[in-house]
Amino acid sequence: MSAGLKYFERLNYLSELIEKQKTGCAAQLANTFDVSERTIYRMIADVSSYHNTPIKFSKQKNSYILEYTCIY
């Protein structure tokens, strides 16, 4: 399996976790994916760019969440 495909699969799974609001903190994600926290922050930035919306950490939900903005 190529490194690029593996990274894409990780991004896809991270995106699912963010949409379900079940990520935990960066340290927990790093443990889940067996990568560094810095890599997690890069992955979150990539998912944010893909969804074209900011991703923020919610202490209340203990998860990263998509911050959709409504335009009326």
C-alpha positions, -999 to 999 in steps of 0.1 A, spaced: 0 0 0 14 34 -9 20 60 18 -3 84 0 -32 60 1 -27 52 37 -27 89 45 -59 93 25 -75 65 44 -65 81 77 -80 114 66 -112 97 56 -115 80 90 -106 112 108 -133 131 88 -159 104 99 -148 108 135 -151 146 133 -186 144 117 -197 120 145 -180 143 171 -161 114 186 -124 123 181 -112 129 216 -83 153 221 -52 155 198 -32 132 220 -59 105 219 -61 108 181 -23 106 178 -25 73 198 -54 60 176 -35 67 144 -1 59 158 13 93 147 26 124 164 3 152 176 18 175 150 7 151 123 -28 151 138 -29 189 135 -18 187 98 -45 161 92 -72 183 108 -61 212 86 -64 189 56 -99 178 66 -108 214 73 -96 224 38 -115 195 22 -148 204 39 -140 241 33 -150 249 69 -131 255 101 -126 227 126 -125 236 163 -120 216 195 -151 215 217 -141 210 254 -178 203 262 -179 174 236 -143 165 240 -141 163 202 -131 183 172 -162 196 154 -169 212 120 -180 248 124 -206 253 97 -217 288 90 -252 296 78 -256 322 51 -290 337 48 
